[in-house]
């Protein structure tokens, strides 16, 4: 960890232009923690765009920005049944929040991309179809100090995120009101492994559910499970292995408090592959299930110290090393029909008009395995064995040697070749 901090400190000494070239991405809004953090704010580069990997809980949780809170009155509003536009970019200067950016206004009026003028490797994607998807999670607590990783539930996903600068996140109908008019939300992103080092992204922000709010609380969330088709490994979809209902965010590749344990070449993503359909997430108002049985719940105790890796939680409910514990035996067939899904939300925004950046066409999405399994009988078969923590059988888009030609820290340094 010391070597990682030393490398980050070296990067922090570079000029803002050099830092901008290395690129990564985050949301930008004054309601977020760390909104005005720069490369000089910490002993290591901890800007909101910097990726998170191999970190203790104190550094990856809320990006380590709890000491840089937003103004109490700054919130992002999510109208129940509607949508909210959030800007995602490699640099605040590309966004409408540029007045507080170190480099000033560098917006490109001719581009709708998250990082205009930069190679797509800046967002770890070879083209728009390689964008792995982002999610917005919500915790129904108004004080961030009371929030734990297990409190978050993903309620909106965009499969093409973070390709575009402006992202319309759809909000499920009937979302309940926040306590005291405020919830804690967070942006989550894990990219595909074929365009850069393996890492995750998290940015916390204050939020509120507005409009036609409901009274039914969100159900008990479960862990996401791989259940969609995976072309890279050749695995077919396994709808019976999907977690149906509310799901926790995926915490991965850190030294503490992971709830996903996929291998370094098999990153979990906010996509159909892990049962996250595009748009507002369905079936939030029921407890999570897998094949009709209660889903595994992420339960980990806070570490005694976040300065060094902590041993796995001793709780029997904590997930084992493969992050996908075998589900309990399914209960007898139920005569009750599954809860109806909320109204299907709108699709992600269409591609922008042609610009100076080359973009690939968005492929037509297939039926989500979540939608498929939800239409079957509630008394589904016992979920299939997890498809996680496996080798790619030589079918990776890029070989391990190509993707790890440089040390992992180099993708946050001077090169744009992630």
NORGI-V556183 format. One line per field, one symbol per residue. phi: phi as a letter, one per 20 degrees, with the letter a starting at -180 (. if undefined). psi: psi as a letter, one per 20 degrees, with the letter a starting at -180 (. if undefined). burial: + if it has 24 or more other C-alpha atoms within 12 Angstrom, else -. Layout:
BEGIN
phi=???
psi=???
burial=???
END
This chain:
BEGIN
phi=.ffffffffffffffgfffffflabbfcafeefngdfdfefcfcfcggeffdaldfgfeeflmmdfecfffgeeceedfgndbcececbfbgfedfeggdegemecfdfecdefcgndffffdlbeaffefeoccddccecedffeedgfffcfdbccfefdfdfdceefdffmgffeflmbcddbecbcefeebpfeaccbcebebbecmefddefffffcffcfbefcffdneefcgfefedofcffddbmdebmfdccfffecgfcebggdmdffoffelfebffccmndgffdfccegffbeebgdfggegfeffffemcffffgffggeeeffffffgfefffgfgfggcfeecefffffeffffffffeeffeffggfgfdeldfelmdffcfffffcfdfffffddedeef
psi=hghghgghhghhirqhghhhhhqbqrrpqiiqpjhjpriihrirokqhiprpqkqrghhhpkjkjhjmqrqhioqppoppjbqpppppriphiirijhhjqhjbokqoijqjqhmpiqqiihklphrhiipiqqqpqqpmqiohiiprhihqppipqohiplgqgppooqpqqjpqqqpkjprprqpppprqjjmrrprrqppqqqrqpabmqaipqqrprrpqqpirqnhhijprqmhiiqopaqqqrooqkriqkqipkqrhjlpqqmrhhkknrpbpprkhkqqpqokiqpqppoopqqqhpjiqpqrqqiphiqqahjjmqpqrpqrqpqipqqpqqrpprqrqqrqrqpaiqpqqqpqpqrpphghghiirqhmrrpqrqqkrlrqjkjjqhqrhggikhrqhihijciqin.
burial=---+--++++++---+--+++++++++++++++++++++--+-+++++++++++++++++++++++-+++----++++++++++++++++++++++++--++---++---++++++++++++++++++++++++++++++++-+--++++++++++++++++++++++++++++++++--++++++++++++++++++++++++++++++-------+++++++++++++-+----++++++++++++++++++++++++++-+++++++++++++++++++++++++++++++++++++++------+--+----++++-++++++----------+--++--+++++-++----+-+--------++++-++---++++++++++++--+---++--+--+----+++++++-+++
END
